[in-house]
Amino acid sequence: MHLQTLAPAKYIRTGDSDPVPWYHFPVLGHLYRKRVARCISLLPQGHSVLEAGYGSGVSFLNLSRKFDEIHGIDLHERAEDVVNSFRGTGLNLHLRQGNILDLPYADASLDAALAVSIHEHLAPAEQARAFAEIYRVLRPGGCYVVGVPGLNMLMTTAFYLLGHRIREHHLTSEKEVLAAMGRHFDIDAASYTPRPLPASLTCYVYARGWKR
């Protein structure tokens, strides 16, 4: 699946850590777009979807191909600005400030949920709460797709070369995230990239789970 995006200038940068400019860099931008498109490809068709940590909304155009309503929460306070950046696209957006650990949605009110590069920023002790909250707001048979980067020597080196200390920002490994996910959801798809490398050196993991 190709990630359809707005023109770069249309996106609202929601904070200093917002990676939206990276989506249009050579090579690196391709990798950033690919991880979002891959996660969305794992979602089923449905009426409503929640994206936890939607950022500037780079996923929204593709999500609109599968869902009538797009809901989103994020820690930043620029929900209205992000909605305005999509004016004229016809998207049915419902964005608000919120935290994955305490979702402002009713029980069993959404068909699916998505979190791309969110769970690694939560502490290991917070994972159970996050997955329990997503589980709560999904309807029976609801789907949750998670994308999370690997936490290993290869990724630590790559981030160091980009000027970042990965372990200051990525608090939980992909193994811990998948273990916590499996305690709440039936995981029927989990893939590691790049494929030639062993799972212990993965750059990114994609996982899909279903509400029991």
C-alpha positions as CSV (number, residue, x, y, z in Angstrom):
1,M,0.0,0.0,0.0
2,H,1.2,3.5,-0.9
3,L,0.9,6.2,1.7
4,Q,-1.1,9.1,0.3
5,T,-0.3,12.4,1.8
6,L,-1.1,16.1,1.6
7,A,1.5,18.5,0.2
8,P,4.2,18.9,2.8
9,A,3.3,22.6,3.5
10,K,-0.2,21.6,4.5
11,Y,0.8,19.6,7.6
12,I,0.8,21.3,11.0
13,R,3.9,20.5,13.0
14,T,2.5,19.8,16.4
15,G,5.8,20.0,18.4
16,D,9.6,19.9,18.2
17,S,9.5,16.1,18.2
18,D,6.9,15.8,15.5
19,P,8.6,13.8,12.7
20,V,6.3,15.0,9.9
21,P,9.2,16.7,8.0
22,W,11.0,13.4,7.9
23,Y,8.2,11.9,5.8
24,H,9.4,13.8,2.8
25,F,13.2,13.2,3.1
26,P,14.9,11.0,0.5
27,V,15.3,7.4,1.6
28,L,14.4,8.1,5.3
29,G,11.0,9.5,4.1
30,H,10.3,6.3,2.2
31,L,10.9,4.2,5.3
32,Y,8.7,6.5,7.5
33,R,5.8,6.3,4.9
34,K,6.2,2.6,4.5
35,R,5.7,1.8,8.2
36,V,2.5,3.8,8.3
37,A,1.1,2.3,5.1
38,R,2.0,-1.2,6.3
39,C,0.2,-0.8,9.6
40,I,-2.9,0.5,7.8
41,S,-2.9,-2.4,5.4
42,L,-3.4,-4.7,8.3
43,L,-6.6,-3.0,9.4
44,P,-10.0,-4.4,8.2
45,Q,-12.7,-2.3,6.7
46,G,-15.0,-0.7,9.2
47,H,-17.1,2.3,10.3
48,S,-14.8,3.9,12.9
49,V,-11.2,3.9,13.8
50,L,-9.1,5.5,16.5
51,E,-5.5,6.5,16.0
52,A,-3.6,6.9,19.3
53,G,-0.9,9.5,18.8
54,Y,-2.0,10.7,15.4
55,G,0.5,13.6,15.3
56,S,0.0,15.7,12.2
57,G,-2.4,13.2,10.6
58,V,-0.2,11.6,8.0
59,S,-2.2,8.4,8.2
60,F,-5.6,10.1,7.6
61,L,-6.0,10.0,3.8
62,N,-5.3,6.2,3.8
63,L,-7.5,5.5,6.8
64,S,-10.4,7.3,5.0
65,R,-10.3,4.5,2.4
66,K,-11.3,2.0,5.0
67,F,-13.3,3.9,7.6
68,D,-16.1,6.5,7.6
69,E,-15.1,8.1,10.9
70,I,-11.5,8.8,12.0
71,H,-11.0,9.5,15.7
72,G,-7.7,10.5,17.1
73,I,-6.1,11.4,20.4
74,D,-2.7,12.9,21.1
75,L,-0.9,14.7,23.9
76,H,-0.5,17.9,21.9
77,E,-3.2,20.6,22.0
78,R,-3.4,21.3,18.2
79,A,-6.4,19.1,17.3
80,E,-8.3,22.0,15.7
81,D,-5.3,23.1,13.7
82,V,-4.8,19.6,12.4
83,V,-8.5,19.3,11.4
84,N,-8.2,22.6,9.6
85,S,-5.2,21.4,7.6
86,F,-7.5,18.7,6.1
87,R,-10.3,21.2,5.2
88,G,-11.6,20.4,1.7
89,T,-10.6,16.8,1.7
90,G,-14.1,15.6,2.9
91,L,-12.6,13.5,5.8
92,N,-14.8,12.9,8.8
93,L,-12.3,13.7,11.6
94,H,-12.9,13.7,15.4
95,L,-9.7,14.7,17.1
96,R,-9.1,15.6,20.7
97,Q,-6.4,15.8,23.3
98,G,-6.0,12.7,25.3
99,N,-3.8,9.9,26.6
100,I,-3.8,6.2,25.6
101,L,-3.6,5.4,29.3
102,D,-7.0,7.0,29.9
103,L,-9.1,7.1,26.7
104,P,-12.0,9.6,26.5
105,Y,-14.3,7.1,24.7
106,A,-17.2,4.9,25.8
107,D,-16.9,1.2,26.1
108,A,-17.2,-0.8,22.9
109,S,-17.7,2.3,20.8
110,L,-15.1,1.8,18.0
111,D,-14.4,-0.8,15.3
112,A,-10.6,-0.6,15.2
113,A,-7.6,1.2,16.6
114,L,-4.1,2.0,15.4
115,A,-0.9,3.1,17.1
116,V,2.3,3.7,15.1
117,S,5.5,4.2,17.1
118,I,3.6,4.9,20.3
119,H,4.0,2.0,22.7
120,E,7.8,2.1,22.8
121,H,7.5,5.5,24.5
122,L,5.5,4.0,27.4
123,A,7.2,2.5,30.3
124,P,6.9,-1.3,30.7
125,A,4.7,-0.9,33.7
126,E,2.3,1.2,31.6
127,Q,1.8,-1.3,28.7
128,A,-0.9,-3.3,30.4
129,R,-3.0,-0.2,31.1
130,A,-2.6,1.1,27.5
131,F,-3.7,-2.3,26.0
132,A,-6.6,-2.6,28.5
133,E,-7.9,0.9,27.5
134,I,-7.8,0.1,23.8
135,Y,-9.5,-3.3,24.5
136,R,-12.2,-1.4,26.5
137,V,-13.2,1.0,23.7
138,L,-13.2,-1.6,20.9
139,R,-16.4,-3.4,20.0
140,P,-16.4,-7.2,20.2
141,G,-14.2,-8.6,17.4
142,G,-12.5,-5.2,17.1
143,C,-9.0,-5.0,15.7
144,Y,-5.9,-3.2,17.0
145,V,-2.8,-2.7,14.9
146,V,0.5,-1.7,16.5
147,G,3.8,-0.7,14.9
148,V,6.9,-0.5,17.1
149,P,10.6,-0.1,16.3
150,G,13.1,-2.7,17.5
151,L,15.3,-1.9,20.5
152,N,18.6,-3.5,19.8
153,M,22.3,-2.8,18.9
154,L,21.5,-2.1,15.3
155,M,18.8,0.4,16.0
156,T,20.8,2.0,18.9
157,T,23.7,2.6,16.4
158,A,21.4,3.9,13.7
159,F,19.7,6.4,16.0
160,Y,23.1,7.5,17.4
161,L,24.3,8.3,13.9
162,L,21.2,10.5,13.6
163,G,22.0,12.3,16.8
164,H,19.6,10.6,19.1
165,R,20.1,8.2,22.1
166,I,17.3,5.8,21.4
167,R,17.1,4.5,25.0
168,E,16.2,7.9,26.3
169,H,13.0,7.9,24.2
170,H,12.2,4.2,23.6
171,L,11.5,2.8,27.1
172,T,10.1,-0.5,26.1
173,S,11.4,-3.1,23.7
174,E,9.3,-4.7,20.9
175,K,9.4,-8.0,22.8
176,E,7.8,-6.4,25.8
177,V,5.2,-4.7,23.7
178,L,4.2,-7.8,21.9
179,A,4.0,-9.8,25.2
180,A,1.7,-7.2,26.7
181,M,-0.4,-7.1,23.6
182,G,-0.8,-10.9,23.6
183,R,-2.2,-10.8,27.1
184,H,-5.2,-8.7,25.9
185,F,-5.6,-9.5,22.2
186,D,-5.4,-12.6,19.9
187,I,-2.5,-11.7,17.6
188,D,-2.9,-13.3,14.2
189,A,-0.2,-11.3,12.4
190,A,3.3,-10.2,13.4
191,S,6.1,-9.4,11.0
192,Y,9.6,-8.1,11.4
193,T,11.5,-6.0,9.0
194,P,13.9,-6.1,7.3
195,R,13.2,-9.7,6.6
196,P,16.7,-11.0,5.9
197,L,17.7,-10.1,9.5
198,P,16.8,-12.2,12.5
199,A,14.0,-10.9,14.8
200,S,16.7,-10.0,17.4
201,L,18.0,-7.3,15.0
202,T,14.6,-6.1,13.6
203,C,14.2,-2.5,12.7
204,Y,10.4,-2.5,12.9
205,V,7.6,-4.9,14.0
206,Y,4.0,-4.9,12.8
207,A,1.4,-6.7,14.8
208,R,-2.4,-7.1,14.5
209,G,-4.6,-8.3,17.4
210,W,-8.3,-9.0,17.8
211,K,-10.5,-8.3,20.8
212,R,-11.4,-11.6,22.4
